[in-house]
Amino acid sequence: MPEPDRIRDTTHVGTAAPGRPAEQSSAASPPNMQRRAFLATSVATIAGLAFWQWRKPAVLNAAPAPNSTPKEVTVVLFSDAGQRLKRVRIAKVVKTAAEWHKQLPAGVFDITRNADTEIAFSGKYWNLHDSGIYRCICCDNALFDSATKFESGTGWPSFWAPIAAENVTEIRDTTFGIVRTAVACTDCDSHLGHVFDDGPEPTHLRYCMNSASLRFVART
């Protein structure tokens, strides 16, 4: 978190306190100014940290500790052609922040590991209409099929269903005091986006995803 700007002390040097010569206040002001600036900075920093804890999506709180023993999860494997292969039980992918930083570009790290959101119409998949499947950028877990992709007009790639219900996890998200449903990759807890109930038939759901969280594989 960037350090908050230090608040400038507005006390004028040379203005004496009652009963004290002006010459003495001039020597006493600098330490007071430093103390006040330090206190102001500390208060601003604590307030900033409190705000971050308040706005941090639940998907981050739900992620396992990097040093914990990876638990097993159930996902469905798919070929690059979109063919359903088998349902398997595998160890969840768990890495430290440093390991994810090394693997992912900065913007992708912010979105997938810190639950950030890309700007609408800025991602590379919102207007893609090619046939294929979308995999997790972090772990390659199959997430969506282009057959369920539709034009939502939101500027984010939208789907009316995941490729398999087991492959995504829905998490209650109360960021900014608004109750929403965040969507994460079951295999690695990568933040993908959110799901809403204003989609088309047959599900009436809209999985509104970040392009940065996905890797498109053209159907061969």
C-alpha positions, 0 to 999 in steps of 0.5 A: 500500500502506498504510504499516505502523504504526510500532513503538513503542520500549519504552525507558524514559527515565530508565534509565541505561546502565551507568556513565552518569548517568540525566540524560544518557540522557534527552537521548539517547533520542529520536534513538534512538527515531526511528532504531529506529522508522524501521528498523522501518518500513523493514523492515515496508515491504520485507516488505510489498512482498515479500509483494505480489510473492509473491501477485501473480497471474501474470495481472498479470505477463503483461500488456504494458507500457502504453507498448509497441506493442500486439500483434495478437490473434485474437478472434471478433466476436458480435452482441448477439443472440449471433450469431457474426459473424467471426474477426478479427485486431485490435490488443490494447487497451493502456492505462495504469493512469491511463486504466483508473482513469478508465474504471472504478469503483474496485472494478472496477479492482481486480478487472479490472486487479489480479486481485482477487476479489469476495466470493461472492454479492455480484456482480450476475450470480451468480443471473441467469438471463436470456438474453443474452451477457456482454461484457468490462466493459473492452473489450466483447469477447464472453466468454460466452453465457447458454446455457452458464451453470449454477448452481454454488452458489459465489456466482459466475457460472459457465459450462461454456465461453466463447462462443469459445475465442479470446476468452479466455486462460488463464494459470498462476496460482501465487498463495498457492502454489496452482497454478490457471488464471486466465482473462483477456480476450484483447483487453485482459488484463482479469482475469475469474476462474479455470477449474476441472475440476469443471464439468458436461457436456459440457466438465466445466469451470467458468469461475468469473467475477467479475460485476464483470468482465462486462457483460450484454447481454440477447438481443433 
